[in-house]
Amino acid sequence: MTTIMSKIKESMMTLRAKINLYFSLLFILVALIIFLVNGMTNYLFGSIFLLVIGLIQTRVFLQCDVLSRITQLDRTIQQIKTTKDLSIRADVKQNDEISSLTSDFNLLIGTLEQLHEEKTQVAHFDSITHLPNRKKFYQDLEQQIQEVSISSECVGVALMDLDRFKVINETLGPAMGDQLLEQVARRLDLLLEDYGIPLYRIGGDEFIFILSKRTEKEMVEVLDQILEAFQQHFLIQGQPYSITTSIGVSIYPRDGNRIQDILKNADLAMYQVKGHGKKGYLFYTEDLQRTQNRKFQLEQELAKALEQGEFHIVYQPKVNARTETVIGMEALLRWKHNQLGYISPAEFIPIAEEIGLIVEMGKWVLRKACEQNQAWIRQGLPPLVVSVNLSTAQFHETDFVDQVVHILQNTGMNPEYLELEITESLAMRDIKQCIQILEDLKKLGIHISMDDFGTGYSSLRYLQQLPIDTLKIDKSFIDAIGTEDKKELIVTTIIAMANILKIKVIAEGVEERHQVTELLNLQCEQMQGYYFSKPLSPGDFQLFRHNRNNNLHLREYTENIV
């Protein structure tokens, strides 16, 4: 009996040593798992299972109680392995080696549960806004699509982007940009929570939400609330900032059967909103896809247009409406494609800006306009000033002034016969740099005009600082003469202000006789528009100029001029 007890004691001591050894190896394995952060949980459980089976096979565990408790621990392991539920724990009933083993096992599972929760948080949630991220969105959208696939219901996906966030982020810094993202997320999340709609941040300044099992009318109600939420300022470090959003919506299964198609179409709709003034939402339609296809085609063809000689310049006369004489012309770019025919500048100019061709095209227009004007001067015609529009990208080229000088030297044209037109938005982008560039151009003798005045920034307070010679009143204000009192008052104010500042004024887009009459009554004599002439080829412009300046005038519209 004594011998048997000694052997049992010896076996128990061996068991204790083995258990200590196994757990030392086990915790080394856990450390490796945490270090590698991978999906080796099943492998870990399998190792524990093999360990327990080995222990069961040991003769030391001949006692029924020990076998029962080890079997119970094995069941717990199998349950966790099957259910993947790391919250399950094994029962600890006594204070012995088996209980110690069980306690250590529970500690191990607790550590793995914490690690799993941390990995899930990192994998599925955004660190800045704490919203679910792109990966979680894909999972949830796939689940929503599966749920409605067996019914006639639909799932809408609304992709939203913050307008001009890049400018705000670059101006105020990334830290302030992150604060703005946090506030936007908080405001939208609270709003959508009332509708039971989760909000996700999928990257940068893009957010997305799922409009599941809703009619289009119900979706519109939510979208209107989103836009209204952006009417209020966002406070960052006590300062109010305004920002708007553009939203594109695509609906499953109407707009696509695959998740990637739904997202692509929502993105296309969103960028259509951005391209048409931002601050709104748009549902995807097949027409948008056709527009996108044409845009892609024009992108490809535009790159070859210069080389293939498809561009040409037309000239729209500027006239003194009181004397009915031609006082100048504006050079305008036109594109006649070999197969597609004439393509509107309103269509191809934004594409050229987007794909980076606008600078090269701008140089070409400037050179051709100077060459043509100089050719007319060499023919002995009285010199006229030719106006050329500048894009923002061209104006902010580091060597822009040198480019202009080089073109003038190569064409031989006197700088006083060149006028460069800038826009309000171009000027306000960097007012100090703009003033410096304009002053350098003015020193050369070049004239400067501001195009589309009144449509952009409230730049009246900067007007005295900018070295400009002429203001061009935008066509939208000219169209309002006689129909909209407020806009007509703006025209009156611009003309009066310009006269005080000794700046010339020209009205563009003049198309009606009553507009000419009213503008002359307001002491605005220089005009441009279809009432006088459409843009003309060089030959037609020369003929128009000859006729106008040789008293072949239309004077009947002056009868009511004060």
C-alpha positions as CSV (number, residue, x, y, z in Angstrom):
1,M,0.0,0.0,0.0
2,T,2.8,2.3,0.9
3,T,4.5,1.6,-2.3
4,I,1.4,2.4,-4.3
5,M,0.9,5.7,-2.5
6,S,4.5,6.6,-3.2
7,K,4.1,5.9,-6.8
8,I,0.9,8.0,-6.9
9,K,2.7,10.9,-5.1
10,E,5.6,10.6,-7.5
11,S,3.1,10.6,-10.5
12,M,1.4,13.7,-9.1
13,M,4.7,15.5,-8.8
14,T,5.5,14.5,-12.4
15,L,2.1,15.8,-13.4
16,R,2.8,19.1,-11.7
17,A,6.1,19.4,-13.5
18,K,4.4,18.6,-16.8
19,I,1.6,21.0,-16.2
20,N,4.1,23.8,-15.4
21,L,6.1,22.9,-18.5
22,Y,3.0,22.8,-20.7
23,F,1.7,26.1,-19.5
24,S,5.1,27.7,-19.9
25,L,5.1,26.6,-23.5
26,L,1.4,27.6,-23.8
27,F,2.0,31.2,-22.7
28,I,5.0,31.5,-25.1
29,L,2.6,30.4,-27.8
30,V,0.1,33.1,-26.7
31,A,2.9,35.7,-26.8
32,L,3.6,34.7,-30.4
33,I,-0.1,34.9,-31.3
34,I,-0.3,38.4,-29.9
35,F,2.9,39.4,-31.7
36,L,1.7,38.0,-35.0
37,V,-1.9,39.2,-34.5
38,N,-3.3,36.6,-36.8
39,G,-6.1,34.1,-36.9
40,M,-4.3,31.2,-35.0
41,T,-7.0,30.9,-32.3
42,N,-8.1,27.5,-33.7
43,Y,-4.5,26.3,-33.6
44,L,-4.2,27.4,-30.0
45,F,-7.4,25.6,-29.0
46,G,-6.2,22.5,-30.8
47,S,-3.0,22.6,-28.9
48,I,-4.8,22.8,-25.6
49,F,-7.0,19.9,-26.7
50,L,-4.0,17.8,-27.5
51,L,-2.5,18.7,-24.2
52,V,-5.6,17.7,-22.3
53,I,-5.9,14.5,-24.2
54,G,-2.3,13.7,-23.3
55,L,-3.0,14.4,-19.7
56,I,-6.1,12.2,-19.7
57,Q,-4.0,9.4,-21.1
58,T,-1.6,9.7,-18.2
59,R,-2.1,7.0,-15.6
60,V,-2.1,9.5,-12.8
61,F,-5.7,10.5,-13.8
62,L,-7.2,7.1,-13.0
63,Q,-9.3,8.7,-10.3
64,C,-12.8,9.2,-11.5
65,D,-13.1,12.8,-10.1
66,V,-10.0,13.9,-11.9
67,L,-11.1,12.4,-15.2
68,S,-14.6,14.0,-14.8
69,R,-13.1,17.5,-14.3
70,I,-10.6,17.1,-17.2
71,T,-13.5,15.9,-19.4
72,Q,-15.5,19.0,-18.3
73,L,-12.6,21.3,-19.2
74,D,-12.3,19.5,-22.6
75,R,-16.1,20.2,-23.2
76,T,-15.5,23.8,-22.5
77,I,-12.6,24.0,-24.9
78,Q,-14.7,22.3,-27.6
79,Q,-17.6,24.6,-26.9
80,I,-15.4,27.7,-27.4
81,K,-13.9,26.2,-30.5
82,T,-17.3,25.5,-32.0
83,T,-19.1,28.7,-31.1
84,K,-16.0,31.1,-31.3
85,D,-17.4,32.6,-28.1
86,L,-14.5,33.8,-26.1
87,S,-16.7,34.9,-23.2
88,I,-17.2,31.2,-22.1
89,R,-15.3,30.2,-19.0
90,A,-14.6,26.8,-17.3
91,D,-15.9,26.1,-13.8
92,V,-13.3,26.2,-11.0
93,K,-14.5,24.0,-8.1
94,Q,-11.5,23.0,-5.9
95,N,-8.0,24.2,-5.0
96,D,-5.7,21.7,-6.6
97,E,-3.6,21.2,-9.7
98,I,-6.7,20.7,-11.9
99,S,-8.3,23.8,-10.6
100,S,-5.0,25.7,-11.1
101,L,-4.9,24.4,-14.7
102,T,-8.6,25.5,-15.2
103,S,-7.9,29.0,-13.7
104,D,-4.9,29.5,-16.0
105,F,-7.0,28.4,-18.9
106,N,-9.7,31.0,-18.0
107,L,-7.0,33.6,-17.7
108,L,-5.7,32.7,-21.2
109,I,-9.2,32.9,-22.7
110,G,-9.8,36.2,-21.1
111,T,-6.6,37.6,-22.6
112,L,-7.6,36.3,-26.0
113,E,-11.0,37.8,-25.6
114,Q,-9.5,41.2,-24.9
115,L,-7.1,40.9,-27.8
116,H,-10.0,39.9,-30.1
117,E,-12.1,42.9,-29.0
118,E,-9.1,45.3,-29.7
119,K,-8.5,43.8,-33.1
120,T,-12.2,44.1,-33.9
121,Q,-12.2,47.7,-32.9
122,V,-9.2,48.5,-35.0
123,A,-10.5,46.5,-38.0
124,H,-14.0,47.8,-38.1
125,F,-14.0,51.4,-36.6
126,D,-12.4,54.6,-37.6
127,S,-9.8,56.0,-35.2
128,I,-10.7,59.7,-35.7
129,T,-14.5,59.7,-35.7
130,H,-15.0,56.3,-34.0
131,L,-17.6,55.5,-36.7
132,P,-17.7,52.1,-38.4
133,N,-15.2,52.0,-41.3
134,R,-15.2,50.8,-44.9
135,K,-14.7,47.1,-44.0
136,K,-17.7,47.2,-41.6
137,F,-19.7,49.0,-44.3
138,Y,-19.1,46.3,-46.8
139,Q,-20.1,43.6,-44.3
140,D,-23.3,45.4,-43.4
141,L,-24.2,46.3,-46.9
142,E,-23.8,42.7,-48.0
143,Q,-26.1,41.5,-45.2
144,Q,-28.7,44.1,-46.1
145,I,-28.6,43.1,-49.8
146,Q,-29.1,39.4,-48.8
147,E,-32.1,40.3,-46.7
148,V,-33.9,42.2,-49.5
149,S,-32.9,39.8,-52.2
150,I,-35.9,37.6,-51.4
151,S,-38.3,40.5,-51.4
152,S,-39.2,43.4,-53.7
153,E,-37.6,46.0,-51.4
154,C,-34.5,48.0,-52.2
155,V,-31.3,49.2,-50.6
156,G,-30.1,52.7,-51.2
157,V,-26.4,53.7,-50.7
158,A,-25.7,57.4,-50.1
159,L,-22.1,58.5,-50.6
160,M,-21.2,61.9,-49.3
161,D,-18.1,64.1,-49.6
162,L,-17.4,67.4,-47.8
163,D,-17.1,70.2,-50.3
164,R,-13.7,72.0,-50.3
165,F,-12.5,70.1,-47.3
166,K,-9.1,69.8,-48.8
167,V,-8.8,73.6,-48.8
168,I,-9.9,73.8,-45.2
169,N,-7.5,71.0,-44.2
170,E,-4.6,72.6,-46.0
171,T,-5.4,76.1,-44.7
172,L,-6.1,75.3,-41.0
173,G,-3.9,72.2,-40.7
174,P,-4.6,68.4,-40.3
175,A,-5.4,68.7,-36.6
176,M,-8.2,71.2,-37.2
177,G,-9.3,69.1,-40.2
178,D,-9.7,66.1,-37.9
179,Q,-11.7,68.2,-35.5
180,L,-14.0,69.2,-38.3
181,L,-14.4,65.5,-39.3
182,E,-15.3,64.6,-35.7
183,Q,-18.0,67.3,-35.5
184,V,-19.5,66.4,-38.8
185,A,-19.5,62.7,-37.8
186,R,-21.2,63.5,-34.4
187,R,-23.8,65.8,-36.0
188,L,-24.7,63.3,-38.7
189,D,-24.6,60.3,-36.5
190,L,-27.1,61.8,-34.1
191,L,-29.4,62.8,-37.0
192,L,-29.3,59.4,-38.7
193,E,-29.8,57.6,-35.4
194,D,-33.3,58.9,-35.3
195,Y,-34.0,57.1,-38.5
196,G,-32.1,53.9,-37.4
197,I,-29.5,54.5,-40.1
198,P,-25.8,53.7,-39.3
199,L,-23.2,56.2,-40.6
200,Y,-19.7,55.1,-41.8
201,R,-16.5,56.9,-42.6
202,I,-14.8,55.2,-45.5
203,G,-11.8,57.4,-45.8
204,G,-10.6,61.0,-46.1
205,D,-13.7,63.3,-46.0
206,E,-16.0,60.6,-47.4
207,F,-19.0,59.3,-45.4
208,I,-21.6,56.7,-46.4
209,F,-24.8,55.4,-45.1
210,I,-27.3,52.7,-46.1
211,L,-30.9,53.6,-46.8
212,S,-32.4,50.1,-46.4
213,K,-36.0,49.2,-47.2
214,R,-37.1,52.7,-47.9
215,T,-38.9,54.3,-50.8
216,E,-37.2,57.0,-52.9
217,K,-39.5,59.5,-51.3
218,E,-38.4,58.4,-47.8
219,M,-34.8,58.6,-48.9
220,V,-35.3,62.2,-50.1
221,E,-36.6,63.1,-46.7
222,V,-33.4,61.8,-45.0
223,L,-31.2,63.6,-47.6
224,D,-33.0,66.9,-47.1
225,Q,-32.4,66.6,-43.4
226,I,-28.7,66.0,-44.1
227,L,-28.4,69.1,-46.2
228,E,-30.3,71.1,-43.5
229,A,-27.8,69.9,-40.9
230,F,-25.0,71.6,-42.8
231,Q,-26.7,75.0,-42.7
232,Q,-25.4,75.4,-39.2
233,H,-21.8,76.4,-38.6
234,F,-19.2,74.0,-37.2
235,L,-17.3,75.4,-34.2
236,I,-13.6,74.6,-34.2
237,Q,-11.6,76.1,-31.3
238,G,-14.4,78.6,-30.8
239,Q,-14.4,79.8,-34.4
240,P,-17.4,79.1,-36.7
241,Y,-16.7,77.4,-40.1
242,S,-19.2,76.7,-42.9
243,I,-19.0,73.7,-45.1
244,T,-21.4,72.0,-47.5
245,T,-21.7,68.4,-48.8
246,S,-22.3,66.7,-52.1
247,I,-24.2,63.4,-52.0
248,G,-24.7,60.7,-54.6
249,V,-27.3,57.9,-54.2
250,S,-27.4,54.5,-55.9
251,I,-30.1,51.9,-55.4
252,Y,-29.9,48.1,-55.3
253,P,-31.1,46.3,-57.4
254,R,-32.2,49.1,-59.8
255,D,-28.7,50.5,-60.4
256,G,-26.7,47.3,-60.1
257,N,-26.6,43.9,-58.7
258,R,-23.0,44.0,-57.3
259,I,-21.8,46.1,-54.4
260,Q,-18.9,47.5,-56.6
261,D,-21.4,48.7,-59.2
262,I,-23.7,50.3,-56.6
263,L,-20.7,52.2,-55.1
264,K,-19.4,53.2,-58.5
265,N,-22.7,54.6,-59.5
266,A,-23.2,56.5,-56.2
267,D,-19.7,58.0,-56.7
268,L,-20.6,59.0,-60.2
269,A,-23.8,60.8,-59.0
270,M,-21.8,62.5,-56.2
271,Y,-19.3,63.9,-58.6
272,Q,-22.1,65.2,-60.9
273,V,-23.3,67.2,-57.9
274,K,-19.8,68.5,-57.4
275,G,-19.5,69.5,-61.0
276,H,-22.7,71.5,-60.9
277,G,-22.2,73.7,-58.0
278,K,-21.9,71.3,-55.1
279,K,-24.1,71.4,-52.0
280,G,-26.9,68.9,-53.0
281,Y,-27.7,65.3,-53.8
282,L,-28.4,63.4,-56.9
283,F,-29.8,59.9,-57.6
284,Y,-27.9,57.8,-60.2
285,T,-29.6,57.4,-63.6
286,E,-28.5,55.8,-66.9
287,D,-28.1,59.3,-68.3
288,L,-25.3,59.9,-65.8
289,Q,-23.5,56.9,-67.2
290,R,-23.9,58.1,-70.7
291,T,-22.5,61.5,-69.7
292,Q,-19.6,59.8,-68.0
293,N,-18.9,57.7,-71.1
294,R,-18.9,60.8,-73.2
295,K,-16.6,62.6,-70.8
296,F,-14.2,59.7,-70.9
297,Q,-14.3,59.8,-74.7
298,L,-13.6,63.5,-74.7
299,E,-10.7,63.1,-72.3
300,Q,-9.1,60.7,-74.7
301,E,-9.7,62.9,-77.8
302,L,-8.8,66.2,-76.0
303,A,-5.2,64.9,-75.6
304,K,-4.9,64.6,-79.4
305,A,-6.8,67.7,-80.4
306,L,-3.8,70.1,-80.4
307,E,-1.6,67.8,-82.3
308,Q,-4.3,67.1,-84.9
309,G,-5.1,70.8,-85.4
310,E,-8.7,70.6,-84.2
311,F,-8.6,73.8,-82.2
312,H,-9.1,77.3,-83.7
313,I,-9.7,80.8,-82.4
314,V,-12.8,83.0,-83.0
315,Y,-13.0,86.7,-82.1
316,Q,-16.0,88.4,-80.5
317,P,-16.1,92.1,-81.1
318,K,-16.2,94.7,-78.3
319,V,-18.0,97.8,-79.3
320,N,-18.7,101.3,-78.1
321,A,-22.5,101.2,-78.2
322,R,-22.8,105.0,-78.3
323,T,-20.5,105.5,-81.4
324,E,-21.1,102.0,-82.7
325,T,-17.4,101.4,-83.4
326,V,-15.3,98.3,-82.7
327,I,-12.9,99.0,-79.9
328,G,-11.4,95.5,-79.3
329,M,-12.1,91.8,-79.4
330,E,-12.0,88.7,-77.2
331,A,-10.2,85.6,-78.4
332,L,-12.2,82.5,-77.7
333,L,-11.2,78.9,-78.1
334,R,-13.3,76.5,-80.2
335,W,-13.0,72.7,-80.8
336,K,-14.2,71.0,-83.9
337,H,-13.7,67.3,-83.7
338,N,-13.3,65.3,-86.9
339,Q,-16.2,62.9,-86.0
340,L,-18.0,64.6,-83.1
341,G,-18.2,68.0,-84.7
342,Y,-18.3,71.2,-82.6
343,I,-17.9,70.6,-78.9
344,S,-18.9,73.4,-76.5
345,P,-16.2,75.1,-74.4
346,A,-18.5,74.6,-71.4
347,E,-18.0,70.9,-71.9
348,F,-14.4,70.6,-72.8
349,I,-12.8,73.4,-70.7
350,P,-13.6,71.7,-67.3
351,I,-12.3,68.4,-68.6
352,A,-9.1,70.1,-69.8
353,E,-8.7,71.6,-66.3
354,E,-9.3,68.2,-64.7
355,I,-6.8,66.3,-66.7
356,G,-4.1,69.0,-66.7
357,L,-4.2,70.1,-70.3
358,I,-5.6,73.6,-69.6
359,V,-2.1,75.2,-69.2
360,E,-0.8,74.0,-72.6
361,M,-4.1,75.0,-74.2
362,G,-3.9,78.4,-72.6
363,K,-0.4,79.0,-74.0
364,W,-1.6,78.0,-77.4
365,V,-4.5,80.4,-77.3
366,L,-2.3,83.3,-76.1
367,R,0.2,82.7,-78.8
368,K,-2.3,82.4,-81.6
369,A,-4.2,85.5,-80.5
370,C,-1.1,87.6,-80.5
371,E,0.0,86.2,-83.9
372,Q,-3.4,87.1,-85.4
373,N,-3.5,90.6,-83.9
374,Q,0.0,91.3,-85.0
375,A,-0.9,90.1,-88.5
376,W,-3.7,92.6,-88.7
377,I,-1.5,95.4,-87.5
378,R,1.1,94.5,-90.2
379,Q,-1.7,94.7,-92.8
380,G,-2.0,98.4,-91.8
381,L,-5.2,98.1,-89.9
382,P,-5.6,100.4,-86.8
383,P,-4.4,98.5,-83.8
384,L,-7.0,96.9,-81.4
385,V,-6.6,95.3,-78.0
386,V,-7.1,91.5,-78.0
387,S,-8.4,90.0,-74.8
388,V,-7.3,86.5,-73.7
389,N,-8.8,84.5,-70.8
390,L,-6.5,83.0,-68.2
391,S,-7.2,79.8,-66.2
392,T,-6.2,79.6,-62.6
393,A,-3.6,76.9,-63.3
394,Q,-2.0,78.9,-66.0
395,F,-1.9,82.2,-64.0
396,H,-0.2,80.4,-61.1
397,E,2.5,78.9,-63.1
398,T,5.8,79.9,-61.5
399,D,7.1,81.4,-64.7
400,F,3.8,82.7,-66.1
401,V,5.1,86.3,-66.6
402,D,8.1,85.0,-68.4
403,Q,5.9,82.9,-70.7
404,V,3.9,86.0,-71.6
405,V,7.1,88.0,-72.3
406,H,8.4,85.1,-74.5
407,I,5.2,85.0,-76.6
408,L,5.2,88.8,-77.1
409,Q,8.8,88.7,-78.2
410,N,8.2,85.8,-80.6
411,T,5.1,87.3,-82.2
412,G,6.5,90.9,-82.2
413,M,3.2,92.3,-80.7
414,N,3.3,95.4,-78.6
415,P,2.2,94.6,-75.0
416,E,-0.2,97.5,-75.0
417,Y,-2.4,95.6,-77.5
418,L,-2.9,92.7,-75.1
419,E,-5.4,92.4,-72.4
420,L,-5.5,89.4,-70.0
421,E,-8.7,88.5,-68.3
422,I,-8.8,87.0,-64.8
423,T,-11.8,85.9,-62.7
424,E,-12.8,86.9,-59.2
425,S,-12.1,83.4,-57.9
426,L,-8.7,83.4,-59.4
427,A,-7.8,86.7,-57.8
428,M,-9.2,85.7,-54.4
429,R,-7.3,82.4,-54.3
430,D,-4.1,84.2,-53.2
431,I,-4.7,87.9,-53.2
432,K,-1.1,88.9,-52.4
433,Q,0.4,86.7,-55.1
434,C,-2.2,87.8,-57.6
435,I,-1.4,91.5,-56.9
436,Q,2.3,90.9,-57.4
437,I,1.8,89.0,-60.8
438,L,-0.6,91.7,-62.0
439,E,1.8,94.5,-61.2
440,D,4.5,92.7,-63.1
441,L,2.3,92.4,-66.1
442,K,1.2,96.0,-65.8
443,K,4.8,97.1,-65.9
444,L,5.1,95.5,-69.3
445,G,2.2,97.6,-70.5
446,I,-0.4,94.8,-70.6
447,H,-4.0,95.6,-69.7
448,I,-5.9,93.6,-67.0
449,S,-9.6,93.0,-66.8
450,M,-11.7,91.1,-64.3
451,D,-14.2,88.8,-66.0
452,D,-17.6,87.7,-64.7
453,F,-17.5,90.4,-62.0
454,G,-20.2,90.1,-59.3
455,T,-20.6,86.3,-59.5
456,G,-17.8,85.2,-57.2
457,Y,-16.4,86.5,-53.9
458,S,-17.4,89.8,-52.3
459,S,-14.2,91.4,-53.5
460,L,-15.3,95.0,-53.5
461,R,-12.9,95.8,-50.7
462,Y,-10.0,94.3,-52.7
463,L,-10.9,96.2,-55.8
464,Q,-8.7,99.2,-54.9
465,Q,-5.7,96.9,-54.3
466,L,-5.9,95.0,-57.6
467,P,-4.2,96.8,-60.5
468,I,-7.0,96.2,-63.0
469,D,-8.1,98.4,-65.9
470,T,-11.6,97.0,-66.7
471,L,-14.5,95.3,-65.0
472,K,-16.7,93.0,-67.1
473,I,-20.2,92.8,-65.8
474,D,-21.4,89.2,-65.9
475,K,-24.2,88.2,-68.4
476,S,-26.4,87.0,-65.5
477,F,-26.8,90.5,-64.3
478,I,-27.3,91.9,-67.8
479,D,-30.1,89.4,-68.4
480,A,-31.8,90.7,-65.3
481,I,-32.1,94.3,-66.6
482,G,-35.8,95.2,-66.8
483,T,-36.8,92.0,-65.0
484,E,-35.1,91.7,-61.6
485,D,-34.7,94.9,-59.6
486,K,-32.1,93.5,-57.2
487,K,-29.7,92.4,-59.9
488,E,-30.3,95.6,-61.9
489,L,-29.4,97.6,-58.8
490,I,-26.1,95.6,-58.6
491,V,-25.4,96.6,-62.2
492,T,-26.0,100.2,-61.3
493,T,-23.7,99.9,-58.2
494,I,-20.9,98.3,-60.2
495,I,-20.9,101.0,-62.9
496,A,-21.0,103.8,-60.3
497,M,-18.3,102.3,-58.2
498,A,-16.1,101.7,-61.3
499,N,-16.5,105.3,-62.4
500,I,-15.4,106.5,-59.0
501,L,-12.3,104.3,-59.1
502,K,-11.5,105.3,-62.7
503,I,-12.0,101.7,-63.9
504,K,-13.6,101.0,-67.2
505,V,-16.7,98.9,-67.4
506,I,-17.8,96.6,-70.2
507,A,-21.1,94.7,-70.2
508,E,-20.9,91.2,-71.6
509,G,-23.7,89.0,-72.9
510,V,-25.8,91.9,-74.3
511,E,-28.5,90.4,-76.4
512,E,-31.5,92.8,-76.2
513,R,-32.2,96.3,-77.4
514,H,-33.6,97.4,-74.0
515,Q,-30.4,96.3,-72.3
516,V,-28.3,98.5,-74.6
517,T,-30.6,101.4,-73.9
518,E,-30.5,101.0,-70.1
519,L,-26.7,100.4,-70.0
520,L,-26.1,103.6,-72.0
521,N,-28.4,105.5,-69.6
522,L,-26.2,104.2,-66.8
523,Q,-23.1,105.5,-68.6
524,C,-21.8,102.1,-69.6
525,E,-20.8,102.5,-73.2
526,Q,-18.6,99.4,-73.8
527,M,-20.5,96.3,-74.6
528,Q,-20.1,92.8,-76.0
529,G,-22.7,90.2,-77.0
530,Y,-24.8,88.6,-79.6
531,Y,-26.8,91.8,-80.0
532,F,-23.8,93.2,-81.8
533,S,-22.1,90.0,-83.1
534,K,-21.5,86.4,-82.4
535,P,-17.8,85.3,-82.2
536,L,-16.3,85.4,-85.7
537,S,-13.6,83.8,-87.7
538,P,-10.6,86.0,-88.4
539,G,-11.8,86.8,-91.9
540,D,-15.4,87.6,-90.8
541,F,-14.2,89.7,-87.9
542,Q,-12.1,91.8,-90.2
543,L,-15.2,92.3,-92.5
544,F,-17.4,93.2,-89.4
545,R,-14.8,95.6,-88.2
546,H,-14.6,97.3,-91.6
547,N,-18.3,97.7,-91.9
548,R,-18.8,99.0,-88.4
549,N,-16.0,101.5,-88.6
550,N,-17.2,102.9,-91.9
551,N,-20.6,104.1,-90.6
552,L,-22.6,101.0,-91.6
553,H,-24.2,101.2,-88.2
554,L,-27.5,100.3,-86.7
555,R,-28.6,103.4,-84.9
556,E,-32.3,102.8,-84.3
557,Y,-31.8,101.5,-80.8
558,T,-30.4,104.8,-79.6
559,E,-33.6,106.8,-80.0
560,N,-34.6,106.4,-76.3
561,I,-31.1,107.0,-74.9
562,V,-30.9,109.9,-72.5
